[in-house]
Amino acid sequence: MGKLVLVISLVVLGLAITCNAATYMVGDNSGWDISTDLDTWAQGKKFVVGDLLLFQYSSSHSLEEVKKEDFDSCNTTNAARKFTNGNTTVPLTEPGTRYFVCGNQLHCLGGMKLQVNVEDNHANPPIGAPQAQPAGGTLTQPSSKSNNPASAIPTSAGFS
């Protein structure tokens, strides 16, 4: 019974650590629109696998996911995916760069396009978690003046 509780606790802890997905409303209150500065909107945001992009737009727009070459030239004839419903959620399912444009080429040329760099969501292991060791390696203790476990308590400035 004790092992079952331990396993369930570890699963819940693992989910809590990895379920940090965020939903981003593209363009915030302005939405997916020609008047929105999408480059500025994306700056400073860290997109990771598991996040969602929510595009909200009027019927005069559409959303197309394209390759880099088509993004750069605003070519909408080779879109990998096209959406026109005005309320599109795009899950970020793998690391890499994603490219989105408005299907109206003039709008795209006017700046209605978005490049999103998606990072892997591997979180740092929790403090005290076992670390992988190289094959044939030996475990070594870090050298310190004290073996006092209290000296390894994280602070806002890192480890003390």
C-alpha positions as CSV (number, residue, x, y, z in Angstrom):
1,M,0.0,0.0,0.0
2,G,2.8,2.4,0.9
3,K,4.5,1.8,-2.5
4,L,1.2,2.6,-4.3
5,V,0.9,5.9,-2.5
6,L,4.5,6.7,-3.3
7,V,4.0,5.9,-7.0
8,I,0.8,8.0,-7.2
9,S,2.6,10.9,-5.5
10,L,5.5,10.7,-7.9
11,V,3.1,10.7,-10.9
12,V,1.2,13.7,-9.6
13,L,4.4,15.6,-8.9
14,G,5.7,14.8,-12.4
15,L,2.5,16.1,-13.9
16,A,2.6,19.2,-11.8
17,I,6.1,19.9,-13.0
18,T,5.5,19.3,-16.7
19,C,2.0,20.8,-17.0
20,N,3.1,24.4,-17.3
21,A,1.4,24.9,-20.7
22,A,0.3,28.5,-21.5
23,T,-2.4,29.8,-23.9
24,Y,-1.3,32.9,-25.7
25,M,-3.9,35.1,-27.4
26,V,-2.0,36.3,-30.4
27,G,-2.0,40.1,-30.5
28,D,-3.6,40.2,-27.0
29,N,-6.7,42.4,-27.2
30,S,-6.0,43.5,-30.8
31,G,-6.0,39.9,-32.0
32,W,-4.8,38.6,-35.4
33,D,-5.2,41.9,-37.2
34,I,-3.4,44.1,-39.7
35,S,-3.1,46.9,-37.1
36,T,-1.4,44.6,-34.5
37,D,2.4,44.8,-34.3
38,L,2.9,41.0,-34.1
39,D,6.7,41.2,-34.0
40,T,6.6,43.3,-30.9
41,W,3.9,41.1,-29.4
42,A,6.0,38.0,-29.7
43,Q,9.2,39.6,-28.3
44,G,10.1,38.4,-24.8
45,K,7.7,35.5,-24.9
46,K,9.0,32.0,-24.4
47,F,6.9,29.5,-26.4
48,V,7.4,25.9,-25.4
49,V,6.0,22.5,-26.5
50,G,2.5,22.1,-25.0
51,D,1.6,25.8,-25.3
52,L,-1.4,27.0,-27.3
53,L,-1.7,29.9,-29.7
54,L,-5.2,31.4,-29.9
55,F,-5.8,33.4,-33.0
56,Q,-9.0,35.6,-33.1
57,Y,-9.8,37.4,-36.3
58,S,-12.5,38.9,-38.4
59,S,-14.0,37.4,-41.6
60,S,-11.7,39.7,-43.7
61,H,-8.7,37.6,-42.5
62,S,-7.6,34.0,-42.4
63,L,-4.8,32.1,-40.8
64,E,-2.3,30.0,-42.8
65,E,0.7,28.1,-41.6
66,V,3.5,28.1,-44.1
67,K,7.1,27.3,-44.6
68,K,9.9,29.8,-44.1
69,E,10.3,30.7,-47.8
70,D,6.6,31.4,-48.1
71,F,6.6,33.4,-44.9
72,D,9.4,35.6,-46.2
73,S,7.7,36.2,-49.5
74,C,4.1,36.1,-48.2
75,N,3.3,33.3,-50.6
76,T,0.0,31.8,-49.6
77,T,-0.4,29.2,-52.4
78,N,1.5,26.4,-50.6
79,A,0.0,26.7,-47.1
80,A,0.4,23.6,-45.0
81,R,-2.8,24.5,-43.1
82,K,-5.5,27.1,-43.6
83,F,-8.1,28.3,-41.1
84,T,-11.0,30.7,-41.7
85,N,-13.3,30.3,-38.7
86,G,-12.2,33.5,-36.8
87,N,-11.3,31.6,-33.7
88,T,-8.4,29.2,-34.2
89,T,-6.3,27.4,-31.6
90,V,-3.0,26.0,-32.7
91,P,-1.2,23.6,-30.3
92,L,2.6,23.8,-30.3
93,T,3.4,20.1,-30.3
94,E,7.1,20.0,-31.1
95,P,10.2,22.2,-30.9
96,G,11.2,24.3,-33.9
97,T,10.1,27.4,-35.7
98,R,6.5,27.9,-36.9
99,Y,5.4,30.5,-39.5
100,F,1.9,32.0,-39.7
101,V,0.5,34.5,-42.2
102,C,-2.8,36.1,-43.1
103,G,-4.2,34.5,-46.3
104,N,-4.7,38.0,-47.8
105,Q,-1.3,38.6,-49.3
106,L,-1.6,42.4,-49.0
107,H,-2.2,42.0,-45.3
108,C,0.8,39.7,-45.0
109,L,3.0,42.1,-46.9
110,G,1.7,44.8,-44.4
111,G,3.1,42.8,-41.5
112,M,0.3,40.4,-40.6
113,K,2.5,37.4,-40.1
114,L,4.0,35.7,-37.1
115,Q,7.1,33.6,-36.5
116,V,7.1,31.6,-33.3
117,N,10.2,29.8,-32.0
118,V,9.0,26.8,-30.0
119,E,11.4,25.4,-27.4
120,D,11.4,22.0,-25.8
121,N,9.7,21.9,-22.5
122,H,12.1,19.7,-20.6
123,A,12.0,21.2,-17.2
124,N,15.1,21.2,-14.9
125,P,14.9,18.2,-12.7
126,P,13.8,18.9,-9.1
127,I,16.5,19.5,-6.5
128,G,17.6,16.1,-5.2
129,A,16.5,14.2,-8.3
130,P,18.9,11.5,-9.4
131,Q,21.2,12.6,-12.2
132,A,22.2,10.4,-15.1
133,Q,25.8,9.2,-14.9
134,P,28.1,8.4,-17.8
135,A,28.5,4.7,-18.5
136,G,31.3,3.3,-16.4
137,G,31.5,6.5,-14.4
138,T,31.7,6.6,-10.7
139,L,29.6,8.7,-8.3
140,T,31.6,11.5,-6.7
141,Q,30.6,13.9,-3.9
142,P,31.0,17.6,-4.6
143,S,33.9,19.0,-2.7
144,S,32.8,21.5,0.0
145,K,33.9,22.7,3.3
146,S,30.8,21.2,4.9
147,N,28.6,18.2,4.3
148,N,25.8,20.0,5.9
149,P,22.6,19.4,3.8
150,A,21.3,22.8,4.8
151,S,24.0,24.4,2.8
152,A,22.3,23.2,-0.4
153,I,19.0,25.0,0.1
154,P,18.3,27.2,-3.0
155,T,18.0,30.9,-2.6
156,S,16.8,33.6,-5.0
157,A,20.5,34.0,-6.0
158,G,21.0,30.3,-6.6
159,F,22.7,27.9,-4.2
160,S,24.4,29.1,-1.1
